[in-house]
Amino acid sequence: MPSLDKILTIEEMMAAAKRKVPKQFFDYADSGAWTESTYRANQEDFQKIKLRQRVAVNMDGRSLATTMTGEKASMPVAIAPTGLTGMQNADGEIKAARAAEKFGVPFTLSTMAICSIEDVAENTSKPFWFQLYVMRDRAFIERLIDRAKAAKCSALVLTMDLQILGQRHKDLRNGMSAPPKFTPRFVFEMARKPGWALGMLGTKRRSFRNIVGHVENAGDLSKLSAWTANQFDPALSWKDVAWVKERFGGPVIVKGILDAEDAKAAVAHGADAIIVSNHGGRQLDGAPSSIRVLPEIVDAVGNLTDIYLDGGIRSGQDVLKAMALGAKGTFIGRAFLWGLGAGGEAGVTRTLEIIQRELDITMALCGERDIRNVGLHNIYSIDLPPRNSPLGANG
Ligand SMILES: Cc1cc2nc3c(=O)[nH]c(=O)nc-3n(C[C@H](O)[C@H](O)[C@H](O)COP(=O)(O)O)c2cc1C
């Protein structure tokens, strides 16, 4: 197992995480819906964008610093909300939040986190962002928003693309659950991953702590699983954006936008920013990659709101490409989860360092000194056909 500073790429970080994290949780992160075609496309489509090299430009005094939703960020990369992060590594949400805080980038805590809003607030010193799934039990959601406010979360990320759950074959086959069931196969995995197991034995945070103890019918594990599965609200609508925004009173970032019409609706209903995202290929398999739809969404609402992108970011080069196509920032999911699985807080820091270095060198070789000046002029070619709908451009 190489020490963290010998790990040079996110791909190597993934391999390191695979050696340390039990299969069911490694697979939970490394999976997409059904055939995983959208999961793969998210990454592959970045390779179809070529950068424009420039020389003899003074590359001294470079800056990656920017702002995301009014907050300073040392680079345009935020940590995406991911469920069960505390199962990649004990107390994972706290460790990732601390790494993000020290690095100066935003951290987003998922509704489906293992560590609760209060756990993360108690163990960090700067405000973080909270991701909200709207559930049928609106009284619970009201309390959740109020808890995020009380913990001084500075933005709410409202996820709109999970009204029902996409199906991931690996999770079904592995019998994924949190906490894990003690099947013979899992006990064997624990023996092979002793560092992970020891960490888990040393923490009390092993279930969905934003939920347990906060809803009536989810006391024990079997009831909790049933409660959650039935709770994602299929009737979620644009009106909920206004309601959530009013209750929270701070900026609301709408996540899961993959279509220009939806981007316009999100802005019309008060979104303070949007995240172009297909949930990392975990929901609608067969949907286009997020980088592919970014230009049409920038055309539609780029002058009205800040647009962020996630899905498939595995390097600083990917970040630069997204920025060049009009994103004002990016989010990383698996890249940070693998860092966490491979090395806890230090692993997340290493992931951020790798991406930062790649972004800085790429920006310099493109002849730019300030990330905020990166644009279409830095792109040489894009080998991604534009939308070709049978209904035409507005269909
Ligand atoms: C293991 C895992 C769990 C996730 N859980 C959530 C979640 O609870 N809420 C949410 O809005 N998005 C969730 N996502 C989606 C991420 O926020 C993000 O959109 C996606 O991971 C970006 O793609 P990338 O992993 O290729 O960077 C999850 C993604 C992964 C990989």
PDBQT file of the ligand as one rigid body, heavy atoms in Angstrom, charges set to zero:
ROOT
HETATM    1  C1  LIG A 401     -21.851   6.988  -2.972  1.00  0.00    +0.000 C 
HETATM    2  C2  LIG A 401     -22.626   8.181  -3.426  1.00  0.00    +0.000 A 
HETATM    3  C3  LIG A 401     -23.668   8.653  -2.641  1.00  0.00    +0.000 A 
HETATM    4  C4  LIG A 401     -24.386   9.791  -3.046  1.00  0.00    +0.000 A 
HETATM    5  N1  LIG A 401     -25.354  10.296  -2.225  1.00  0.00    +0.000 NA
HETATM    6  C5  LIG A 401     -25.956  11.468  -2.545  1.00  0.00    +0.000 A 
HETATM    7  C6  LIG A 401     -26.846  12.100  -1.628  1.00  0.00    +0.000 A 
HETATM    8  O1  LIG A 401     -27.086  11.603  -0.528  1.00  0.00    +0.000 OA
HETATM    9  N2  LIG A 401     -27.409  13.271  -2.021  1.00  0.00    +0.000 N 
HETATM   10  C7  LIG A 401     -27.157  13.861  -3.226  1.00  0.00    +0.000 A 
HETATM   11  O2  LIG A 401     -27.712  14.915  -3.531  1.00  0.00    +0.000 OA
HETATM   12  N3  LIG A 401     -26.293  13.284  -4.089  1.00  0.00    +0.000 NA
HETATM   13  C8  LIG A 401     -25.682  12.125  -3.780  1.00  0.00    +0.000 A 
HETATM   14  N4  LIG A 401     -24.769  11.573  -4.638  1.00  0.00    +0.000 N 
HETATM   15  C9  LIG A 401     -24.432  12.284  -5.885  1.00  0.00    +0.000 C 
HETATM   16  C10 LIG A 401     -23.284  13.269  -5.665  1.00  0.00    +0.000 C 
HETATM   17  O3  LIG A 401     -23.681  14.361  -4.892  1.00  0.00    +0.000 OA
HETATM   18  C11 LIG A 401     -22.724  13.801  -6.990  1.00  0.00    +0.000 C 
HETATM   19  O4  LIG A 401     -23.800  14.297  -7.757  1.00  0.00    +0.000 OA
HETATM   20  C12 LIG A 401     -21.960  12.758  -7.802  1.00  0.00    +0.000 C 
HETATM   21  O5  LIG A 401     -21.239  11.894  -6.948  1.00  0.00    +0.000 OA
HETATM   22  C13 LIG A 401     -21.003  13.434  -8.771  1.00  0.00    +0.000 C 
HETATM   23  O6  LIG A 401     -20.337  12.503  -9.563  1.00  0.00    +0.000 OA
HETATM   24  P1  LIG A 401     -18.844  11.953  -9.258  1.00  0.00    +0.000 P 
HETATM   25  O7  LIG A 401     -19.002  10.973  -8.129  1.00  0.00    +0.000 OA
HETATM   26  O8  LIG A 401     -18.474  11.314 -10.537  1.00  0.00    +0.000 OA
HETATM   27  O9  LIG A 401     -17.987  13.126  -8.867  1.00  0.00    +0.000 OA
HETATM   28  C14 LIG A 401     -24.059  10.428  -4.258  1.00  0.00    +0.000 A 
HETATM   29  C15 LIG A 401     -23.013   9.937  -5.043  1.00  0.00    +0.000 A 
HETATM   30  C16 LIG A 401     -22.297   8.835  -4.641  1.00  0.00    +0.000 A 
HETATM   31  C17 LIG A 401     -21.157   8.347  -5.484  1.00  0.00    +0.000 C 
ENDROOT
TORSDOF 0
